[in-house]
Amino acid sequence: MNPPHHLKNDFPLLDSKIERRKGFSFPRYFPFPLGKRRSFNPA
């Protein structure tokens, strides 16, 4: 039960989830600047 090892195992998963989310939403919204994305709410 090594805390650094546990964290090391945890973070790639977190990064994968975040990267996947980024891949999903960012190409959708990020032709627009952040301000426009607020007005352009597709959801």
N, C-alpha and C positions, 0 to 999 in steps of 0.2 A: 504494500500500500504506500507507494511513493507519491507524495503530492505533486512534484514536478512532472513525474511520468503521467499521472492521471490528467493533469492539465494538458500535457503534450498530446495525449490521446483525444482529449475533448475538443481542442481548438481546431484541428483539421475538419472535424465534423461541422463545427460552427461556421468555419470559413466556407465550407462547401455549401451549406445552406444559404449563407449570405450571398455567395457568388451566384448560386442558382437563382436566387431572388433578383439579384442585380441583372442577370441575363434576361430575366423575364420582364422586369418593369422598365429598366433604363432605356433600352432601345425604343420602347414604346413612347416614353414621355420625353426623352432627352434630345430629340430634334428641337424641342422648345426650351427656352430658358425657364428657370424656376418660377418666375412671376407668371409667365403665360401658362405654365402647367397648372397653376392654381385656378386660373379662369377656365382652362380647357378640361376640367375634371371629366374624364370619360366614365369613371365609375359612378 
